[in-house]
Amino acid sequence: MNCKSSLEDWRMGRVIADKVIDDLKRRKLVTKEKSIWYSLKKGPEFVAKRKTLATDVTREHLKSGDWKDLEFKDYNYGAQGQPIAIGYSQPLLEVREAIQNIFLEMGFSEMPTNMYVESSFWNFDALFQPQQHPARDSHDTFFLKAPATTTQLPDDYLEKVKQVHQSGGHGSKGYGYDWKRDEAEKNLLRTHTTAVSTRMLYKLAQEKTFAPKRYYSIDRVFRNEAVDRTHLAEFHQIEGLICDYGLTLGDLIGVLEDFFSRLGMSKLRFKPAYNPYTEPSMEIFSYHDGLKKWVEIGNSGMFRPEMLLPMGLPEGVNVIAWGLSLERPTMILYGIDNIRDLFGPKVDFNLIKSSPICRLGL
Ligand code: FB9
Protein backbone atom coordinates (compact mmCIF):
# COMPACT_ATOMS: atom_id res chain seq x y z
CA MET A 1 0.00 0.00 0.00
CA ASN A 2 1.70 3.11 -1.15
CA CYS A 3 1.46 6.30 0.83
CA LYS A 4 -0.24 8.32 -1.96
CA SER A 5 -3.28 6.06 -1.96
CA SER A 6 -3.48 5.86 1.84
CA LEU A 7 -3.35 9.65 2.14
CA GLU A 8 -6.07 9.76 -0.46
CA ASP A 9 -8.09 7.31 1.61
CA TRP A 10 -7.56 9.52 4.64
CA ARG A 11 -8.62 12.59 2.79
CA MET A 12 -11.78 10.77 1.75
CA GLY A 13 -12.31 9.97 5.43
CA ARG A 14 -11.84 6.28 4.92
CA VAL A 15 -10.45 4.40 7.92
CA ILE A 16 -6.77 3.58 7.60
CA ALA A 17 -5.43 0.48 9.28
CA ASP A 18 -3.24 1.14 12.29
CA LYS A 19 -0.48 -0.91 10.77
CA VAL A 20 -0.42 1.46 7.78
CA ILE A 21 -0.36 4.49 10.05
CA ASP A 22 2.48 3.01 12.06
CA ASP A 23 4.35 2.36 8.87
CA LEU A 24 3.80 5.93 7.65
CA LYS A 25 4.85 7.28 11.08
CA ARG A 26 8.00 5.17 11.14
CA ARG A 27 8.91 6.60 7.77
CA LYS A 28 8.24 10.10 9.22
CA LEU A 29 5.71 10.70 6.47
CA VAL A 30 2.98 11.55 8.93
CA THR A 31 2.79 12.79 12.52
CA LYS A 32 -0.19 12.25 14.86
CA GLU A 33 -1.84 15.44 16.17
CA LYS A 34 -4.70 15.50 18.71
CA SER A 35 -7.27 18.21 18.32
CA ILE A 36 -10.39 18.83 20.42
CA TRP A 37 -13.43 20.40 18.93
CA TYR A 38 -16.29 22.11 20.80
CA SER A 39 -19.61 22.98 19.35
CA LEU A 40 -21.49 25.74 21.12
CA LYS A 41 -25.29 25.93 20.98
CA LYS A 42 -27.90 28.08 22.76
CA GLY A 43 -28.75 26.98 26.34
CA PRO A 44 -32.32 26.89 27.82
CA GLU A 45 -31.77 30.26 29.55
CA PHE A 46 -30.23 31.86 26.39
CA VAL A 47 -31.48 35.42 25.93
CA ALA A 48 -30.13 38.03 23.54
CA LYS A 49 -29.87 40.76 26.25
CA ARG A 50 -29.13 39.45 29.75
CA LYS A 51 -31.30 40.99 32.41
CA THR A 52 -29.28 41.94 35.53
CA LEU A 53 -31.07 40.58 38.55
CA ALA A 54 -31.52 43.14 41.26
CA THR A 55 -30.01 42.23 44.61
CA ASP A 56 -31.38 45.23 46.58
CA VAL A 57 -34.36 47.64 46.56
CA THR A 58 -32.60 51.00 46.54
CA ARG A 59 -33.95 54.48 47.22
CA GLU A 60 -33.68 55.22 43.49
CA HIS A 61 -35.78 52.14 42.67
CA LEU A 62 -38.44 53.28 45.14
CA LYS A 63 -38.36 56.90 43.87
CA SER A 64 -38.43 55.87 40.18
CA GLY A 65 -41.05 53.17 40.86
CA ASP A 66 -39.18 50.82 38.53
CA TRP A 67 -38.85 48.33 41.37
CA LYS A 68 -42.27 46.98 40.20
CA ASP A 69 -40.84 45.26 37.12
CA LEU A 70 -37.47 44.43 38.58
CA GLU A 71 -36.43 40.74 38.75
CA PHE A 72 -34.70 39.97 42.01
CA LYS A 73 -31.82 37.53 42.48
CA ASP A 74 -32.74 34.56 44.70
CA TYR A 75 -31.52 34.77 48.28
CA ASN A 76 -28.43 32.59 48.78
CA TYR A 77 -29.09 31.50 52.35
CA GLY A 78 -25.80 29.56 52.33
CA ALA A 79 -23.70 32.63 51.57
CA GLN A 80 -20.93 33.29 54.09
CA GLY A 81 -21.33 36.64 55.84
CA GLN A 82 -18.63 39.30 55.52
CA PRO A 83 -15.72 38.10 57.69
CA ILE A 84 -15.95 40.27 60.81
CA ALA A 85 -12.61 41.81 61.71
CA ILE A 86 -12.26 40.60 65.29
CA GLY A 87 -9.23 40.15 67.50
CA TYR A 88 -7.71 36.70 68.02
CA SER A 89 -6.03 35.68 71.23
CA GLN A 90 -2.61 34.08 71.08
CA PRO A 91 -2.93 30.38 72.06
CA LEU A 92 -0.40 31.04 74.85
CA LEU A 93 -2.72 33.67 76.33
CA GLU A 94 -5.69 31.31 75.97
CA VAL A 95 -3.93 28.62 78.03
CA ARG A 96 -2.53 31.26 80.42
CA GLU A 97 -6.07 32.42 81.17
CA ALA A 98 -7.32 28.89 81.68
CA ILE A 99 -4.48 28.06 84.08
CA GLN A 100 -4.91 31.41 85.86
CA ASN A 101 -8.57 30.50 86.47
CA ILE A 102 -7.51 27.17 87.96
CA PHE A 103 -5.21 28.96 90.43
CA LEU A 104 -7.91 31.49 91.34
CA GLU A 105 -10.45 28.68 91.85
CA MET A 106 -7.91 27.03 94.19
CA GLY A 107 -7.61 30.23 96.26
CA PHE A 108 -4.25 31.46 94.97
CA SER A 109 -3.44 35.12 94.37
CA GLU A 110 -1.13 36.39 91.63
CA MET A 111 2.41 37.60 92.39
CA PRO A 112 3.59 40.85 90.69
CA THR A 113 5.94 39.62 87.93
CA ASN A 114 6.27 42.80 85.88
CA MET A 115 10.04 43.12 86.52
CA TYR A 116 12.10 41.07 84.03
CA VAL A 117 15.37 42.55 85.34
CA GLU A 118 16.32 41.05 88.69
CA SER A 119 19.41 41.06 90.92
CA SER A 120 21.47 37.89 91.39
CA PHE A 121 20.57 38.25 95.09
CA TRP A 122 16.82 37.61 94.70
CA ASN A 123 17.26 35.28 91.67
CA PHE A 124 19.95 33.06 93.24
CA ASP A 125 21.50 33.98 96.64
CA ALA A 126 18.25 34.32 98.60
CA LEU A 127 17.32 30.90 97.15
CA PHE A 128 20.47 29.44 98.80
CA GLN A 129 21.95 28.85 95.29
CA PRO A 130 25.76 29.04 95.72
CA GLN A 131 27.67 31.72 93.79
CA GLN A 132 29.78 29.18 91.89
CA HIS A 133 26.68 27.22 90.76
CA PRO A 134 26.93 26.57 86.96
CA ALA A 135 23.52 28.21 86.33
CA ARG A 136 25.03 31.47 87.57
CA ASP A 137 27.50 31.97 84.75
CA SER A 138 26.78 33.76 81.52
CA HIS A 139 26.42 30.45 79.64
CA ASP A 140 23.04 30.01 81.25
CA THR A 141 22.12 33.52 82.39
CA PHE A 142 21.76 36.88 80.61
CA PHE A 143 23.66 39.40 82.77
CA LEU A 144 23.03 43.14 82.20
CA LYS A 145 25.74 45.50 80.93
CA ALA A 146 23.81 48.59 82.18
CA PRO A 147 22.73 48.90 84.88
CA ALA A 148 25.23 46.12 85.66
CA THR A 149 24.63 46.12 89.45
CA THR A 150 21.88 46.95 91.95
CA THR A 151 22.18 49.08 95.06
CA GLN A 152 18.84 48.28 96.64
CA LEU A 153 19.43 45.17 98.73
CA PRO A 154 18.17 44.96 102.37
CA ASP A 155 21.46 44.96 104.33
CA ASP A 156 20.35 43.06 107.42
CA TYR A 157 18.73 40.31 105.38
CA LEU A 158 21.74 40.25 103.03
CA GLU A 159 23.99 39.61 106.03
CA LYS A 160 21.87 36.62 107.06
CA VAL A 161 22.00 35.20 103.54
CA LYS A 162 25.78 35.64 103.54
CA GLN A 163 25.99 33.75 106.86
CA VAL A 164 23.87 30.83 105.75
CA HIS A 165 25.89 30.46 102.49
CA GLN A 166 29.25 30.70 104.29
CA SER A 167 28.60 28.80 107.52
CA GLY A 168 25.00 27.58 107.50
CA GLY A 169 22.82 27.72 110.63
CA HIS A 170 19.34 26.33 111.42
CA GLY A 171 20.89 22.83 111.35
CA SER A 172 22.67 23.42 108.02
CA LYS A 173 26.47 23.63 107.63
CA GLY A 174 26.09 25.96 104.61
CA TYR A 175 28.48 25.83 101.65
CA GLY A 176 31.61 27.08 103.49
CA TYR A 177 32.80 29.40 100.69
CA ASP A 178 33.67 33.10 100.74
CA TRP A 179 30.35 34.75 99.72
CA LYS A 180 30.82 37.98 97.71
CA ARG A 181 28.36 40.91 97.87
CA ASP A 182 29.31 42.22 94.40
CA GLU A 183 28.38 38.85 92.91
CA ALA A 184 24.91 39.18 94.49
CA GLU A 185 24.56 42.74 93.19
CA LYS A 186 24.91 41.71 89.52
CA ASN A 187 21.73 42.46 87.51
CA LEU A 188 20.33 39.82 85.14
CA LEU A 189 17.23 38.81 83.22
CA ARG A 190 15.41 36.57 85.73
CA THR A 191 15.93 32.86 84.96
CA HIS A 192 12.80 31.81 86.86
CA THR A 193 9.76 33.44 88.46
CA THR A 194 10.91 31.75 91.67
CA ALA A 195 12.87 35.02 92.12
CA VAL A 196 9.52 36.75 92.61
CA SER A 197 8.41 34.01 95.04
CA THR A 198 11.52 34.81 97.09
CA ARG A 199 10.64 38.51 97.26
CA MET A 200 7.01 37.70 98.24
CA LEU A 201 8.06 35.22 100.98
CA TYR A 202 10.56 37.77 102.38
CA LYS A 203 7.81 40.43 102.39
CA LEU A 204 5.47 37.95 104.10
CA ALA A 205 8.13 37.31 106.77
CA GLN A 206 8.34 41.06 107.49
CA GLU A 207 4.65 41.18 108.48
CA LYS A 208 4.07 41.28 112.24
CA THR A 209 1.83 38.21 112.39
CA PHE A 210 2.35 35.34 109.98
CA ALA A 211 -0.62 34.47 107.75
CA PRO A 212 -0.67 31.36 105.49
CA LYS A 213 -0.54 32.27 101.79
CA ARG A 214 -1.14 30.72 98.36
CA TYR A 215 0.64 32.52 95.52
CA TYR A 216 1.01 31.90 91.79
CA SER A 217 2.91 33.50 88.91
CA ILE A 218 2.79 33.04 85.13
CA ASP A 219 5.31 35.18 83.28
CA ARG A 220 8.44 35.31 81.12
CA VAL A 221 11.81 33.97 82.22
CA PHE A 222 15.07 34.09 80.29
CA ARG A 223 17.77 31.42 79.93
CA ASN A 224 20.84 31.62 77.71
CA GLU A 225 20.11 28.13 76.35
CA ALA A 226 20.50 26.46 72.96
CA VAL A 227 17.36 27.13 70.94
CA ASP A 228 15.70 24.00 69.56
CA ARG A 229 12.23 22.69 68.60
CA THR A 230 10.96 22.98 72.18
CA HIS A 231 13.30 25.55 73.73
CA LEU A 232 13.74 29.30 73.13
CA ALA A 233 15.95 31.71 75.12
CA GLU A 234 12.79 32.77 76.93
CA PHE A 235 9.63 30.97 78.00
CA HIS A 236 6.73 31.53 80.35
CA GLN A 237 7.09 29.86 83.72
CA ILE A 238 4.05 28.86 85.73
CA GLU A 239 4.70 28.63 89.50
CA GLY A 240 2.52 27.88 92.49
CA LEU A 241 3.47 27.99 96.17
CA ILE A 242 1.72 27.44 99.50
CA CYS A 243 3.23 28.79 102.70
CA ASP A 244 1.86 27.47 106.02
CA TYR A 245 2.69 25.74 109.28
CA GLY A 246 3.48 22.01 109.14
CA LEU A 247 3.13 21.52 105.38
CA THR A 248 4.50 18.14 104.28
CA LEU A 249 5.57 16.37 101.08
CA GLY A 250 2.17 14.68 101.20
CA ASP A 251 0.50 18.10 101.02
CA LEU A 252 2.66 18.91 97.99
CA ILE A 253 1.67 15.66 96.23
CA GLY A 254 -1.98 16.32 97.12
CA VAL A 255 -2.04 19.84 95.71
CA LEU A 256 -0.19 18.65 92.56
CA GLU A 257 -2.81 15.91 92.04
CA ASP A 258 -5.56 18.55 92.45
CA PHE A 259 -3.88 21.16 90.20
CA PHE A 260 -2.97 18.80 87.33
CA SER A 261 -6.32 16.97 87.45
CA ARG A 262 -7.93 20.33 86.62
CA LEU A 263 -5.55 20.49 83.64
CA GLY A 264 -6.84 17.11 82.50
CA MET A 265 -3.81 15.20 83.76
CA SER A 266 -4.80 12.62 86.31
CA LYS A 267 -2.26 9.80 86.19
CA LEU A 268 0.83 11.38 87.88
CA ARG A 269 4.20 9.93 88.83
CA PHE A 270 6.90 11.64 90.93
CA LYS A 271 10.66 11.16 90.45
CA PRO A 272 13.18 12.40 93.04
CA ALA A 273 15.10 15.39 91.63
CA TYR A 274 17.52 18.13 92.79
CA ASN A 275 17.12 21.89 92.97
CA PRO A 276 19.52 24.08 95.02
CA TYR A 277 16.53 25.73 96.75
CA THR A 278 14.24 22.76 97.53
CA GLU A 279 14.77 19.57 99.50
CA PRO A 280 13.13 17.13 98.81
CA SER A 281 12.54 17.89 95.15
CA MET A 282 10.47 15.92 92.62
CA GLU A 283 10.05 15.89 88.85
CA ILE A 284 6.40 15.39 87.91
CA PHE A 285 5.33 13.04 85.11
CA SER A 286 1.87 12.43 83.61
CA TYR A 287 0.71 9.67 81.26
CA HIS A 288 -0.56 11.47 78.14
CA ASP A 289 -3.22 9.30 76.43
CA GLY A 290 -2.86 11.17 73.11
CA LEU A 291 0.92 10.80 72.97
CA LYS A 292 0.67 7.30 74.54
CA LYS A 293 3.69 8.08 76.79
CA TRP A 294 4.76 9.50 80.15
CA VAL A 295 5.48 13.24 79.73
CA GLU A 296 7.59 15.31 82.15
CA ILE A 297 5.12 18.03 83.15
CA GLY A 298 7.05 19.96 85.75
CA ASN A 299 9.25 20.18 88.82
CA SER A 300 8.48 20.77 92.51
CA GLY A 301 9.80 20.68 96.05
CA MET A 302 9.85 22.08 99.59
CA PHE A 303 11.89 25.29 99.98
CA ARG A 304 14.95 24.73 102.17
CA PRO A 305 15.10 26.12 105.71
CA GLU A 306 18.38 27.77 104.67
CA MET A 307 16.18 29.89 102.36
CA LEU A 308 13.15 30.46 104.63
CA LEU A 309 14.65 31.06 108.07
CA PRO A 310 17.07 33.89 107.15
CA MET A 311 13.97 35.68 105.79
CA GLY A 312 12.50 35.62 109.28
CA LEU A 313 9.64 33.20 108.62
CA PRO A 314 8.56 31.50 111.89
CA GLU A 315 9.97 28.03 112.74
CA GLY A 316 7.52 25.33 111.60
CA VAL A 317 6.38 27.29 108.57
CA ASN A 318 7.02 25.27 105.40
CA VAL A 319 6.63 26.28 101.77
CA ILE A 320 5.68 23.76 99.06
CA ALA A 321 6.10 24.90 95.47
CA TRP A 322 6.03 23.67 91.88
CA GLY A 323 6.69 24.96 88.40
CA LEU A 324 6.09 24.16 84.75
CA SER A 325 6.18 26.01 81.46
CA LEU A 326 3.25 27.55 79.57
CA GLU A 327 4.67 26.72 76.11
CA ARG A 328 4.77 22.92 76.56
CA PRO A 329 1.08 22.40 77.46
CA THR A 330 0.07 24.91 74.77
CA MET A 331 2.12 23.08 72.11
CA ILE A 332 0.56 19.74 73.10
CA LEU A 333 -2.98 21.09 73.40
CA TYR A 334 -2.80 22.87 70.02
CA GLY A 335 -0.74 20.14 68.32
CA ILE A 336 2.06 22.61 67.58
CA ASP A 337 5.31 20.78 66.89
CA ASN A 338 7.83 23.61 66.81
CA ILE A 339 7.92 26.29 69.53
CA ARG A 340 8.85 28.88 66.88
CA ASP A 341 5.43 28.41 65.32
CA LEU A 342 3.89 29.36 68.67
CA PHE A 343 6.06 32.20 69.97
CA GLY A 344 8.29 34.76 68.26
CA PRO A 345 8.66 36.56 64.90
CA LYS A 346 7.97 33.48 62.77
CA VAL A 347 4.46 32.83 64.14
CA ASP A 348 2.06 32.33 61.25
CA PHE A 349 -0.97 34.58 61.86
CA ASN A 350 -3.33 32.09 60.23
CA LEU A 351 -2.46 29.62 62.97
CA ILE A 352 -3.66 32.19 65.50
CA LYS A 353 -6.81 32.91 63.45
CA SER A 354 -7.58 29.24 62.98
CA SER A 355 -6.77 28.08 66.53
CA PRO A 356 -9.87 26.98 68.41
CA ILE A 357 -10.78 28.07 71.96
CA CYS A 358 -8.61 26.19 74.49
CA ARG A 359 -10.62 23.60 76.45
CA LEU A 360 -8.64 22.30 79.46
CA GLY A 361 -9.42 19.38 81.71
CA LEU A 362 -11.63 17.69 79.10
O1 FB9 B 1 6.36 22.29 81.43
C1 FB9 B 1 6.91 21.22 81.32
N1 FB9 B 1 6.32 20.13 80.74
C2 FB9 B 1 4.96 20.06 80.40
C3 FB9 B 1 3.98 20.70 81.15
C4 FB9 B 1 2.61 20.53 80.83
C5 FB9 B 1 2.24 19.73 79.77
O2 FB9 B 1 0.87 19.66 79.52
C6 FB9 B 1 0.41 18.87 78.48
C7 FB9 B 1 -1.01 19.17 78.12
C8 FB9 B 1 -0.51 17.85 78.61
C9 FB9 B 1 3.22 19.08 79.00
C10 FB9 B 1 4.58 19.25 79.32
N2 FB9 B 1 8.20 21.04 81.79
C11 FB9 B 1 8.81 22.07 82.54
C12 FB9 B 1 8.90 19.74 81.63
C13 FB9 B 1 9.80 19.71 80.44
O3 FB9 B 1 9.20 20.28 79.33
C14 FB9 B 1 11.20 20.33 80.66
O4 FB9 B 1 12.02 19.73 79.70
C15 FB9 B 1 11.32 21.78 80.37
N3 FB9 B 1 10.97 22.57 81.48
C16 FB9 B 1 11.32 23.98 81.47
C17 FB9 B 1 12.63 24.37 81.96
O5 FB9 B 1 13.54 24.02 80.95
C18 FB9 B 1 14.76 24.38 81.25
C19 FB9 B 1 9.59 22.96 81.68
C20 FB9 B 1 10.12 24.26 82.25
C21 FB9 B 1 10.21 24.32 83.74
C22 FB9 B 1 10.94 23.45 84.52
C23 FB9 B 1 10.94 23.58 85.92
C24 FB9 B 1 10.22 24.58 86.54
C25 FB9 B 1 9.49 25.46 85.75
C26 FB9 B 1 9.47 25.34 84.35
C27 FB9 B 1 10.20 24.70 87.96
C28 FB9 B 1 10.17 24.77 89.12
C29 FB9 B 1 10.12 24.85 90.57
C30 FB9 B 1 10.57 23.78 91.33
C31 FB9 B 1 10.48 23.87 92.71
C32 FB9 B 1 9.96 25.02 93.32
C33 FB9 B 1 9.55 26.07 92.54
C34 FB9 B 1 9.62 26.00 91.14
Residues whose N, C-alpha, C, O or C-beta is under 5 A from the ligand:
A	BS01	FB9	T194 Q237 I238 T278 E296 I297 G298 N299 S300 G301 A321 W322 G323 L324 S325 R328 P329 I332 L333
